[in-house]
Amino acid sequence: MEIALRPEIHSYSGGLGILAGDTARSCADLELPVVFVSLASRAGYLRQEIAPDGSQVGYDDPWEPSEWATPLDAMIAVSVEGRSVWIRPWLYVVACPLGHLVPVLLLDTDLDQNAPEDRSITDHLYGGDDVYRLKQEVVLGVGGVRTLQALGFSIRTYHLNEGHAALLTLELLRRRRRSGPNGLEHEVDHVRDVCVFTTHTPVEAGHDRFSYEHVRRVLGDDFIAPDEIRPLAGEDRLNMTRLALNLSGYVNGVARRHAETTQRMFPGYRIAAITNGVHAPTWTHAGFAELYQGILPNWGHEPELLVRADQLPDEEVWAAHQAAKHELLDEVRRRTGISMDQNAPLIGFARRMTGYKRPDLLFSDMQRLRSLAAKFPFQVVVAGKAHPRDTQGQQIIRDVHARMRQLSPEIRMAFLPNYDMALARTLVAGTDVWLNTPLPPLEASGTSGMKAALNGVLNLSVLDGWWIEACVEGVTGWSIGRDGPEGAEQHGRDLYDKLEGEVLPLYYHDRAGWIRMMKQGISKIASYFNSQRMMRRYTTEAYVRP
Ligand SMILES: *Cc1c(COP(=O)(O)O)cnc(C)c1O
């Protein structure tokens, strides 16, 4: 549903889209024969401003496809509520520095041929109601298959990145049924053979479900009758995750723990694990890129080489970090007028503002926070958007602002509005400590901590998602609390204890020890948690199967 190609193209909202973009960038690097399909999302997701009282104010975030992409001379139609909805793809080309190209098709219904209400189907990413969402998923899944066919692509494997595109399995099934005399079971096997499904969230609400009444109204009866879909997608409602699980021959979660959690949510399916990674050249600050280039010239293509980053000279690592931090502090001043101290530790927290990510955990004991800051002065930058319908998330943004006001001016704190790909690049390089406080086991993977590690920023995180696999206590970063869901209500105290007992004393009293950890983080994390390794695994384990 989303892909982050570059900051100016607003066809993404957060981690899922960033991951899709990093996947495309690594496919280009690795010269994999792939094509990506997503929606144009002309109106974007959400441009965030913060009102004086700390409330999020959301606006459309439009972008102009013709400035970045080429309209292709092909149109196909899907049937929506009995009308033909025409779809035209825009072509965006992802290029790797060595010259390999990967096509990305952004589907667009804003065409003269369409009824006015249908022209806006591909406008708002994660906007509108259930019916709007279902129409988008018809365009993405059914329209995606038809677009690829119209353009002459011959697809061996369809990789469903999250359940949003799962209707493509029904389109494949429908085509097979029309062309052959075989029974449904045989056709299901064929579709399974060509489909791969990656699930991205253990949060129940993250799985799309549509009532069969809506499905019938939108898709019509001549697509596939609801009675035939029910055994594949759920009796009461069409569950896109179920549908994808039933019609994919390979299913995976995005970290080891997430695969285990998914396995428990959906017993009876085999759920593999391919842990996420990030595209190293995209997320590495220019100063660190230069350092890596000096000792490991092929690091961008082969980020495994970063395993030797522990050989970098301490002074150069520290200087590159200070430069990145300086840039971030400039950005903080420019956006908020707040001046921060280059020499005081800077804690960064940038996440989707939603309940399970617990953005307010750091502020849970104001007294403790104050006494901690009196002992070891530190400063905090926060960023993140709440979905316009997530009222709890919006309240968290207000609460965080209120707390930050109460702590000012004793503790310097800034909220940077409109967290996006460009701001993320500055934040993951320029902070000293990257904080992550999800409620286990709800963080499927998380990727921003991997970006931080590429830049020598130290992770301080609850043991969930990818961090379970990456954390070597006191070596690559620090944990908050123990592994597993027990004791989560004490994570606030665990966080303060870790800051007071380990993180802040190390920063103030043992700079060499801090830099040693920075280098260990780069070497042990960046060499593995990159999208090059991730795509090699998808290729050999999911796309090419025995
Ligand atoms: C990397 C990134 C994310 C994902 O971060 P998490 O670690 O999953 O919270 C979200 N938004 C932006 C803009 C990013 O760059």
The ligand as an SDF file (V2000), in Angstrom:
LIG
                    3D

 15 15  0  0  0  0  0  0  0  0999 V2000
   12.5130    4.0490    9.7970 C   0  0  0  0  0  0  0  0  0  0  0  0
   11.2810    4.8520    9.8570 C   0  0  0  0  0  0  0  0  0  0  0  0
   10.1480    4.3580   10.5230 C   0  0  0  0  0  0  0  0  0  0  0  0
   10.1370    3.0110   11.2170 C   0  0  0  0  0  0  0  0  0  0  0  0
   10.6190    3.1570   12.4970 O   0  0  0  0  0  0  0  0  0  0  0  0
   10.3110    2.1540   13.7020 P   0  0  0  0  0  0  0  0  0  0  0  0
   11.6230    1.7320   14.2000 O   0  0  0  0  0  0  0  0  0  0  0  0
    9.5560    0.9940   13.1250 O   0  0  0  0  0  0  0  0  0  0  0  0
    9.5250    2.9190   14.6740 O   0  0  0  0  0  0  0  0  0  0  0  0
    9.0160    5.1320   10.5520 C   0  0  0  0  0  0  0  0  0  0  0  0
    8.9780    6.3460    9.9670 N   0  0  0  0  0  0  0  0  0  0  0  0
   10.0420    6.8580    9.3200 C   0  0  0  0  0  0  0  0  0  0  0  0
    9.9350    8.1990    8.6790 C   0  0  0  0  0  0  0  0  0  0  0  0
   11.2300    6.1240    9.2420 C   0  0  0  0  0  0  0  0  0  0  0  0
   12.2860    6.6300    8.5840 O   0  0  0  0  0  0  0  0  0  0  0  0
  1  2  1  0
  2  3  1  0
  2 14  2  0
  3  4  1  0
  3 10  2  0
  4  5  1  0
  5  6  1  0
  6  7  2  0
  6  8  1  0
  6  9  1  0
 10 11  1  0
 11 12  2  0
 12 13  1  0
 12 14  1  0
 14 15  1  0
M  END
$$$$
